[in-house]
């Protein structure tokens, strides 16, 4: 177990370093100058002089050689300091903390919808005796996965906001404004959950312990919920990290479509002006969340199935 843990922690550290390095390289390969981008309007709405531009480049270390900039930023990042935003002048950590709560709201709501949607589809599909209904429900996850997130959001706005006038199309005021973004964000995630759960639940229903439970007189509902589902749900843990990453990535599109504040819109704004410190802070934060969730799953799974830790140590 100790060897398994060390390997997973080392892998997590490697992922964080790779996320930092790749984001640094990609941002510096983009054409343009992040400081010069602000020259037309400046930080306070006034044009910046060449001297002011040079001073800003020196302030943010952008006048240093690339390898020096990388080493300095990496050293500061190891101490939790990602610098200040070129666009707003705020501390990167503070900017992320301010934008995070709305994103957490739609992510949690989207995850709840995904679990309910995906679980309900699979349970009904594997429980029903009607073949046509089973085939229809099992086809829904593949269809939902293939739909672009922005298209789903626009269709929901068109139907429920513009035509039926039941829910608001923009903003982040009240629970009503959370419904459409949560569905938009949770639909592809729920489809992924349904695909994984459907495969494992179908296999679990053919296991000998299920046959034994039927022979003992257990009802279909009890077999589904108490016996098969409990074991079939374990493989779904393996996609939890991907699900969290999918929610964070989807928030960029969802917050833009529904004009909601949050980490997604902050990312779009930072990338558009090449705000290197802020973009790097967001990328590393997202990678840290992804790594933390996967590491947690990696630590929990061997407890549920000790064979994994045994196999990893061999």
C-alpha positions as CSV (number, residue, x, y, z in Angstrom):
1,X,0.0,0.0,0.0
2,X,2.9,2.4,0.8
3,X,4.5,1.8,-2.6
4,X,1.1,2.3,-4.3
5,X,0.7,5.6,-2.4
6,X,4.1,6.9,-3.3
7,X,3.6,6.1,-7.0
8,X,0.3,8.0,-7.0
9,X,1.6,11.0,-5.2
10,X,4.7,11.2,-7.5
11,X,2.3,11.0,-10.5
12,X,0.2,13.8,-9.1
13,X,3.2,16.0,-8.7
14,X,4.3,15.3,-12.2
15,X,0.9,16.2,-13.6
16,X,1.0,19.6,-11.8
17,X,4.5,20.3,-13.1
18,X,3.4,19.4,-16.6
19,X,0.3,21.6,-16.4
20,X,2.5,24.6,-15.3
21,X,5.1,24.0,-17.9
22,X,2.8,23.4,-20.8
23,X,0.7,26.5,-20.0
24,X,3.8,28.6,-19.7
25,X,5.1,27.5,-23.1
26,X,1.8,27.8,-24.9
27,X,1.1,31.3,-23.5
28,X,4.6,32.5,-24.6
29,X,4.1,31.0,-28.1
30,X,1.0,33.0,-28.7
31,X,1.6,36.1,-30.9
32,X,1.5,39.5,-29.3
33,X,2.6,41.1,-26.1
34,X,0.3,41.0,-23.0
35,X,1.5,44.4,-21.8
36,X,1.1,45.9,-25.3
37,X,-2.4,44.6,-25.5
38,X,-3.4,47.1,-22.8
39,X,-1.7,50.0,-24.6
40,X,-4.8,51.1,-26.3
41,X,-6.8,51.5,-23.1
42,X,-4.3,51.2,-20.3
43,X,-4.9,50.0,-16.8
44,X,-6.9,53.2,-15.9
45,X,-8.5,53.9,-19.3
46,X,-5.7,56.2,-20.6
47,X,-3.1,55.2,-23.3
48,X,0.2,53.9,-22.1
49,X,3.4,55.5,-23.1
50,X,6.4,53.4,-24.3
51,X,8.1,54.2,-21.0
52,X,5.1,53.0,-19.1
53,X,5.1,49.8,-21.1
54,X,8.7,49.1,-20.4
55,X,8.1,49.7,-16.7
56,X,5.2,47.3,-16.7
57,X,7.3,44.6,-18.5
58,X,10.0,45.1,-15.9
59,X,7.4,44.9,-13.1
60,X,6.0,41.6,-14.3
61,X,9.4,40.2,-15.3
62,X,8.6,40.1,-18.9
63,X,11.8,41.8,-19.9
64,X,13.9,38.8,-18.6
65,X,15.1,35.8,-20.8
66,X,12.5,33.1,-21.2
67,X,14.4,30.5,-19.1
68,X,14.7,33.1,-16.3
69,X,11.0,33.9,-16.4
70,X,10.2,30.2,-16.2
71,X,12.5,29.5,-13.3
72,X,11.3,32.5,-11.4
73,X,7.6,31.7,-11.9
74,X,8.1,28.0,-11.1
75,X,9.9,28.9,-7.8
76,X,7.2,31.4,-6.9
77,X,4.5,28.9,-7.7
78,X,6.1,26.3,-5.5
79,X,5.6,28.8,-2.7
80,X,2.0,29.5,-3.7
81,X,2.6,32.8,-5.3
82,X,1.4,33.2,-8.9
83,X,1.9,36.9,-9.0
84,X,-0.6,39.6,-9.9
85,X,-3.0,39.8,-12.8
86,X,-1.7,42.0,-15.7
87,X,-5.2,42.9,-16.6
88,X,-6.6,43.9,-13.2
89,X,-3.6,44.3,-10.9
90,X,-5.2,41.9,-8.4
91,X,-3.4,39.0,-6.7
92,X,-4.0,35.9,-8.8
93,X,-5.0,33.9,-5.8
94,X,-7.5,36.6,-4.8
95,X,-9.0,36.8,-8.3
96,X,-9.5,33.0,-8.4
97,X,-11.1,33.0,-4.9
98,X,-13.5,35.7,-5.9
99,X,-14.6,33.9,-9.1
100,X,-14.7,30.4,-7.6
101,X,-18.1,30.4,-5.6
102,X,-20.4,30.8,-8.7
103,X,-18.5,28.1,-10.5
104,X,-18.8,25.8,-7.5
105,X,-22.5,26.4,-7.5
106,X,-23.1,25.3,-11.1
107,X,-20.6,22.5,-10.8
108,X,-22.3,21.0,-7.8
109,X,-25.7,21.5,-9.3
110,X,-24.5,20.0,-12.6
111,X,-22.9,17.0,-10.8
112,X,-26.2,16.4,-8.9
113,X,-28.2,16.5,-12.1
114,X,-25.7,14.2,-13.8
115,X,-25.9,11.6,-11.1
116,X,-29.7,11.7,-11.0
117,X,-30.0,11.7,-14.8
118,X,-27.4,9.0,-15.5
119,X,-28.5,6.8,-12.6
120,X,-32.2,7.0,-13.4
121,X,-31.7,6.2,-17.1
122,X,-29.6,3.1,-16.3
123,X,-31.8,1.9,-13.5
124,X,-35.0,2.1,-15.6
125,X,-33.3,0.7,-18.7
126,X,-32.0,-2.4,-16.8
127,X,-35.2,-2.8,-14.8
128,X,-37.9,-2.6,-17.5
129,X,-39.1,-5.6,-19.4
130,X,-40.0,-3.6,-22.4
131,X,-37.3,-4.1,-25.0
132,X,-38.1,-1.0,-27.0
133,X,-37.9,1.2,-23.8
134,X,-34.6,-0.4,-22.8
135,X,-33.1,0.2,-26.2
136,X,-34.4,3.8,-26.3
137,X,-33.0,4.6,-22.8
138,X,-29.6,2.9,-23.5
139,X,-29.3,5.1,-26.7
140,X,-29.8,8.3,-24.8
141,X,-26.3,8.5,-23.2
142,X,-24.5,8.2,-26.6
143,X,-26.7,10.9,-28.0
144,X,-26.2,13.2,-25.0
145,X,-22.4,12.8,-25.2
146,X,-22.3,13.8,-28.8
147,X,-24.3,17.1,-28.3
148,X,-22.1,20.3,-28.1
149,X,-22.5,22.0,-24.7
150,X,-23.0,25.4,-26.2
151,X,-25.8,24.1,-28.5
152,X,-27.6,22.5,-25.6
153,X,-27.4,25.7,-23.7
154,X,-28.7,27.8,-26.6
155,X,-31.6,25.3,-27.2
156,X,-32.6,25.4,-23.5
157,X,-32.6,29.2,-23.5
158,X,-34.6,29.3,-26.7
159,X,-37.3,26.9,-25.3
160,X,-37.5,27.6,-21.6
161,X,-36.6,31.3,-21.6
162,X,-37.7,32.9,-24.9
163,X,-40.7,30.7,-25.8
164,X,-42.1,29.3,-22.5
165,X,-40.7,32.2,-20.4
166,X,-40.3,29.9,-17.4
167,X,-36.6,30.4,-16.5
168,X,-34.2,33.3,-16.9
169,X,-31.7,33.1,-19.7
170,X,-28.8,35.1,-18.1
171,X,-27.5,36.2,-14.7
172,X,-26.9,34.4,-11.4
173,X,-29.7,35.6,-9.1
174,X,-31.6,33.0,-7.2
175,X,-32.1,29.2,-7.8
176,X,-34.1,29.7,-11.0
177,X,-31.1,31.1,-12.8
178,X,-29.2,27.9,-11.8
179,X,-31.5,25.4,-13.4
180,X,-30.6,25.8,-17.1
181,X,-26.8,26.1,-16.6
182,X,-26.9,23.0,-14.3
183,X,-28.7,21.0,-17.0
184,X,-26.4,22.2,-19.7
185,X,-23.3,21.4,-17.7
186,X,-24.6,18.1,-16.2
187,X,-26.1,16.5,-19.4
188,X,-22.8,15.3,-21.0
189,X,-21.5,14.3,-17.6
190,X,-24.6,12.4,-16.8
191,X,-24.4,10.6,-20.1
192,X,-20.8,9.5,-19.3
193,X,-21.9,8.3,-15.8
194,X,-24.8,6.3,-17.5
195,X,-22.4,4.7,-20.0
196,X,-20.1,3.4,-17.3
197,X,-22.8,2.4,-14.9
198,X,-24.8,0.6,-17.6
199,X,-21.9,-1.6,-18.5
200,X,-21.0,-2.5,-14.9
201,X,-24.7,-2.9,-13.8
202,X,-25.5,-5.2,-16.7
203,X,-22.4,-7.3,-15.8
204,X,-23.4,-7.3,-12.1
205,X,-26.9,-8.6,-12.9
206,X,-25.3,-11.7,-14.4
207,X,-23.1,-12.5,-11.4
208,X,-23.7,-15.6,-9.4
209,X,-24.6,-13.7,-6.2
210,X,-27.5,-12.1,-8.1
211,X,-28.7,-15.5,-9.2
212,X,-28.4,-16.7,-5.6
213,X,-30.4,-13.7,-4.4
214,X,-33.2,-14.5,-6.9
215,X,-33.2,-18.1,-5.8
216,X,-33.7,-16.9,-2.2
217,X,-36.8,-14.9,-3.3
218,X,-35.4,-11.4,-3.4
219,X,-37.5,-9.0,-5.4
220,X,-36.3,-7.2,-8.6
221,X,-36.0,-3.8,-6.8
222,X,-34.0,-5.3,-3.9
223,X,-31.7,-7.0,-6.4
224,X,-31.1,-3.8,-8.3
225,X,-30.6,-1.5,-5.4
226,X,-29.2,-3.7,-2.6
227,X,-27.1,-6.2,-4.5
228,X,-26.2,-5.2,-8.1
229,X,-26.0,-1.4,-7.9
230,X,-23.8,-1.4,-4.8
231,X,-21.1,-3.4,-6.7
232,X,-21.7,-1.8,-10.1
233,X,-21.2,1.7,-8.7
234,X,-17.5,1.0,-7.9
235,X,-16.2,1.3,-11.5
236,X,-18.0,4.7,-11.7
237,X,-15.4,6.0,-9.2
238,X,-12.7,5.6,-11.8
239,X,-14.3,8.3,-14.0
240,X,-14.8,10.8,-11.1
241,X,-11.6,12.7,-11.9
242,X,-12.6,13.0,-15.5
243,X,-16.1,14.1,-14.5
244,X,-14.7,16.9,-12.3
245,X,-12.4,18.0,-15.1
246,X,-15.3,18.0,-17.5
247,X,-17.3,20.2,-15.2
248,X,-14.5,22.7,-14.9
249,X,-14.0,22.8,-18.7
250,X,-17.7,23.0,-19.3
251,X,-18.1,25.9,-17.0
252,X,-16.1,28.1,-19.5
253,X,-18.8,27.5,-22.1
254,X,-21.8,27.5,-19.7
255,X,-20.8,30.8,-18.0
256,X,-20.3,32.4,-21.3
257,X,-23.7,31.2,-22.8
258,X,-25.6,32.2,-19.7
259,X,-23.6,35.4,-18.9
260,X,-22.7,34.1,-15.4
261,X,-19.7,35.3,-13.3
262,X,-17.2,32.6,-12.4
263,X,-13.9,30.9,-13.1
264,X,-14.9,30.1,-16.7
265,X,-15.5,33.7,-17.8
266,X,-12.4,34.8,-15.9
267,X,-10.4,32.3,-17.9
268,X,-11.9,33.6,-21.2
269,X,-11.1,37.1,-20.2
270,X,-7.5,36.3,-19.1
271,X,-6.7,34.3,-22.3
272,X,-8.1,37.1,-24.5
273,X,-5.6,39.6,-23.1
274,X,-2.8,37.1,-22.6
275,X,-2.8,37.6,-18.8
276,X,-0.1,35.1,-18.3
277,X,0.0,35.0,-14.4
278,X,-3.8,34.7,-14.2
279,X,-4.0,32.0,-16.9
280,X,-1.2,30.0,-15.3
281,X,-2.9,30.3,-11.9
282,X,-6.2,29.1,-13.2
283,X,-4.6,26.2,-15.2
284,X,-2.6,25.0,-12.2
285,X,-5.7,25.4,-9.9
286,X,-7.8,23.3,-12.3
287,X,-5.0,20.7,-12.5
288,X,-4.7,20.6,-8.7
289,X,-8.4,19.9,-8.4
290,X,-8.2,17.2,-11.0
291,X,-5.2,15.6,-9.4
292,X,-6.7,15.8,-5.9
293,X,-9.9,14.1,-6.9
294,X,-8.0,11.4,-8.8
295,X,-5.6,10.9,-5.9
296,X,-8.6,10.6,-3.5
297,X,-10.2,8.0,-5.8
298,X,-6.9,6.1,-6.1
299,X,-6.6,6.0,-2.3
300,X,-10.2,5.0,-1.7
301,X,-10.4,2.3,-4.4
302,X,-7.8,0.0,-2.9
303,X,-9.7,0.1,0.4
304,X,-12.8,-1.1,-1.5
305,X,-10.9,-3.6,-3.6
306,X,-7.5,-4.6,-2.0
307,X,-6.6,-6.5,-5.1
308,X,-5.7,-3.2,-6.8
309,X,-3.0,-2.2,-4.2
310,X,-1.7,-5.8,-4.3
311,X,-1.4,-5.7,-8.1
312,X,0.3,-2.3,-8.1
313,X,2.9,-3.4,-5.7
314,X,3.9,-6.5,-7.8
